[in-house]
């Protein structure tokens, strides 16, 4: 992680020097909605065959540099993630039942994206950007339901989700993802641009905390990882500050 951060900081420094010679820096904001769901592996994928997307919202600040047709950007984004997931019918001491959970998680995400923009005419352009995302967990909530055969009653329960490195904290405090983001750019005037992006953000590692899994008997019976997957739709605005003759 330290090597990654050093490399990214070096790229930002190079971009800052280059932008003074031939292009612009920008700052702005964006907001939108997203669809997220979990991806399970191994035993967990068999335990939860019914995994469905959960709608959430996102909003935040963006900043970066545009050097000719290339961009280097980052920002601070609040993103809601999560999923609904369910089992097939199971049997316990209360009878045959069906388990469903709805889990909503809250993150502050820091994407670091290298992009390219191709302009067609004076105002319209297409864009694409790729790079890592650093997702810092804030908290969350799980709502669970169990429906038993032969009973009209639902057993419900609610849990608060915690992020950290302890045995009682569900998820890692930092989760690394990878983003691929195509989009469109509209020049409003020489200093202002509107953007629309569809971003696919895929978690690269297990989101569960290591000590939490080691201390929890559930994972002795059910091996596997859980990773976040999100499709994020954003509408944004950029204010550009020119350093060269482009504008």
NUKOLLO-109756 format. One record per residue (C-alpha): y, z, x. Coordinates in pm, whole numbers, plus 50000, padded with zeros to 5 digits. Layout:
NUKOLLO-109756
     py     pz     px
      Y      Z      X
...
END
This chain:
NUKOLLO-109756
     py     pz     px
  50000  50000  50000
  50240  50079  50288
  50176  49735  50442
  50242  49570  50107
  50574  49752  50062
  50685  49666  50418
  50605  49299  50360
  50793  49295  50029
  51098  49465  50182
  51095  49210  50466
  51090  48927  50210
  51385  49081  50027
  51581  49108  50352
  51513  48744  50442
  51615  48641  50091
  51939  48837  50116
  52035  48662  50439
  51943  48318  50308
  52126  48357  49981
  52458  48406  50157
  52425  48059  50301
  52320  47846  50008
  52265  48008  49670
  52320  48304  49436
  52218  48656  49351
  52166  48759  48990
  52130  49066  48773
  52041  49085  48407
  51816  49225  48141
  51522  49124  47928
  51328  49250  47629
  51041  49144  47407
  50695  49221  47278
  50349  49217  47429
  49980  49223  47345
  49762  49446  47563
  49397  49540  47573
  49146  49702  47805
  48880  49524  48001
  48566  49730  48062
  48285  49674  48310
  47921  49782  48338
  47803  50052  48091
  48149  50091  47938
  48154  49727  47828
  47827  49785  47640
  47948  50114  47492
  48273  49956  47362
  48184  49602  47252
  48476  49595  47007
  48797  49574  47213
  49111  49446  47042
  49473  49389  47141
  49748  49641  47069
  50108  49530  47009
  50381  49694  47216
  50738  49643  47332
  50905  49600  47670
  51263  49610  47799
  51442  49653  48127
  51666  49531  48407
  51605  49239  48642
  51766  49140  48969
  51699  48891  49244
  51813  48589  49438
  51789  48216  49366
  51769  48006  49682
  51786  47638  49593
  51492  47608  49350
  51315  47927  49459
  51360  48280  49326
  51269  48623  49455
  51304  48884  49181
  51221  49238  49082
  51339  49494  48830
  51261  49807  48632
  51071  49744  48308
  50956  49985  48041
  50625  49850  47907
  50391  49975  47636
  50026  49901  47702
  49693  50009  47559
  49415  49888  47333
  49193  49961  47039
  48822  49995  47112
  48512  50085  46915
  48139  50143  46948
  47848  49997  46762
  47676  50245  46532
  47559  50555  46720
  47359  50862  46626
  47436  51227  46704
  47373  51567  46544
  47600  51476  46251
  47421  51150  46168
  47484  50779  46220
  47847  50703  46288
  48104  50449  46401
  48369  50545  46658
  48715  50382  46683
  49005  50470  46914
  49364  50350  46939
  49527  50420  47274
  49894  50362  47353
  50020  50404  47709
  50374  50402  47850
  50467  50263  48192
  50762  50184  48413
  50672  49858  48583
  50824  49714  48902
  50725  49347  48941
  50793  49168  49269
  50779  48797  49198
  50819  48477  49398
  50919  48191  49170
  51011  47826  49151
  51250  47657  48906
  51268  47285  48836
  51580  47173  48652
  51596  46869  48425
  51955  46766  48373
  52246  47008  48380
  52112  47288  48161
  51736  47299  48106
  51464  47398  48352
  51104  47511  48375
  50993  47804  48591
  50686  47974  48727
  50656  48305  48916
  50370  48504  49066
  50334  48836  49242
  50222  49200  49220
  50336  49456  48966
  50356  49828  49040
  50296  50023  48719
  50393  50392  48712
  50235  50585  48424
  50457  50803  48206
  50218  50925  47938
  50030  50821  47629
  49829  50914  47324
  49477  50849  47190
  49400  50854  46817
  49026  50868  46743
  48825  50828  46423
  48454  50875  46351
  48310  50749  46024
  47958  50871  45934
  47715  50688  45711
  47684  50850  45370
  48015  51036  45398
  48359  50939  45271
  48530  51176  45515
  48678  51059  45846
  48671  51287  46148
  49002  51238  46330
  49135  51373  46657
  49436  51314  46882
  49479  51354  47256
  49767  51329  47499
  49703  51104  47798
  49808  51226  48143
  49869  51036  48466
  49802  51198  48802
  49544  51272  49069
  49393  51593  48930
  49061  51651  48755
  49238  51697  48419
  49454  51383  48442
  49300  51072  48291
  49464  50787  48481
  49598  50707  48826
  49976  50760  48848
  50022  50415  49008
  49828  50112  48889
  49865  49778  49067
  49849  49452  48876
  49905  49083  48939
  50143  48870  48733
  50155  48498  48654
  50465  48402  48460
  50561  48050  48340
  50882  48008  48146
  51200  47820  48057
  51558  47848  48184
  51878  47749  48000
  52214  47734  48179
  52481  47871  47945
  52758  47811  48198
  52788  47803  48576
  52728  48179  48607
  52503  48260  48309
  52142  48173  48223
  51901  48252  47944
  51530  48280  48020
  51212  48290  47818
  50886  48388  47988
  50522  48443  47900
  50369  48676  48158
  50002  48753  48209
  49967  49089  48384
  49616  49180  48500
  49517  49516  48645
  49342  49482  48980
  49165  49818  49002
  49010  50088  48784
  49281  50276  48594
  49081  50601  48566
  49155  50870  48821
  48880  50921  49080
  48866  51301  49054
  48878  51281  48674
  48574  51053  48669
  48382  51264  48921
  48439  51582  48715
  48362  51427  48375
  47996  51418  48263
  48078  51124  48036
  48095  50893  48339
  47757  51015  48463
  47606  50864  48149
  47839  50562  48129
  47931  50392  48453
  48211  50137  48471
  48582  50070  48514
  48872  50020  48277
  49155  49778  48360
  49472  49687  48172
  49538  49330  48058
  49870  49229  47899
  50036  48915  47765
  50409  48981  47776
  50676  48776  47594
  51035  48826  47714
  51379  48685  47638
  51626  48750  47917
  51982  48701  48038
  52093  48652  48399
  52444  48680  48543
  52470  48487  48871
  52705  48556  49160
  52744  48250  49380
  52757  48258  49758
  52745  47885  49824
  52866  47559  49682
  52584  47509  49434
  52785  47628  49136
END
